[in-house]
Amino acid sequence: MKYSLRDVIASLPKEKMLSEALWSRLILRPLSFPPAWLALACGMSPNMMSWLSAFCALAGGGLLGWGSGAWQWTGIALLFVFSVLDCSDGNMARTLKTSNPWGSWTDAVGGYIAYTASLLGLGMAAERCGGFGPAGLCVFLGGFSAAANMLMRAAVQSSRITALGIAEESGAGGLPAEKHEKPSREKWISENLGITGIMSPAIAVGLAFSWLPWVLFFYTLLYGAGSVWVIFKLALKTARK
């Protein structure tokens, strides 16, 4: 079955559009419709698009960290492409009207790859930009921020899986329907400032003005403090059960 660009755009519910972060709503989502339409025309599946986006992020982080000059700018561009394609796979799934649990898994793994590649690449680029403190500190901070982000995401994901398991044991089985509620404060911050937010533009500004160490410092604080706060919040929630 052939789908038009209009079909792809119409597949996005208004409620989901309004629930998304500002950067996604104004920049990423509009740019994601044409790649989704083209991929469907070529016979690609949403999962294939997810893996393609993950590859872009991996290549982008590598070029940012190991490249120089135009190669670093290419790396930043690929990180931005990841953000766009990360929206495209959802567009494809909604257009096809398919609900696949493995799609969520693939999308989550792609997110882990993207954050690890981008933050490690940022740490290496900041080190080469001059860094601060002893040699190797920026590379360490890049790894630390990547690990903190993964820990935070894993804690949230595992709590959702546990909640789903409890619901199934209580007799409310089945996969939950997609919800478009107003995002929590933590999710709002993550979506606006993370890899699917302004991280790529922030890295670009940092590279242009030699501010990469300060961009790295910001994300180290963001994900370091964020992981502690999220785990503390979830621990309090489980303690009340």
GIDA-V58565 format. One record per pair of residues at least 12 apart in sequence whose C-alpha atoms are under 6 Angstrom apart, sorted by the first residue. I is the first residue (numbers start at 1). J is the second residue. Records with the same first field share a line. If there is no record, write none. Layout:
I = J + J
This chain:
5 = 37
8 = 95
11 = 94 + 95
15 = 180
16 = 180
19 = 180 + 182
21 = 191 + 192
23 = 197
28 = 84
32 = 84 + 87 + 88
36 = 88 + 92
46 = 89 + 92 + 93
47 = 103
49 = 89
50 = 89 + 107
53 = 82 + 85
54 = 110
56 = 78 + 82
57 = 79 + 82 + 114
58 = 117
60 = 75 + 78 + 79
61 = 117 + 118 + 121
62 = 121
63 = 75
64 = 121
65 = 121 + 124 + 125
80 = 200
83 = 196
116 = 146
119 = 142 + 146
120 = 142 + 143
123 = 138 + 139 + 142
124 = 139
126 = 212 + 213
131 = 213
145 = 220 + 223
148 = 223 + 224 + 227
149 = 223
152 = 227
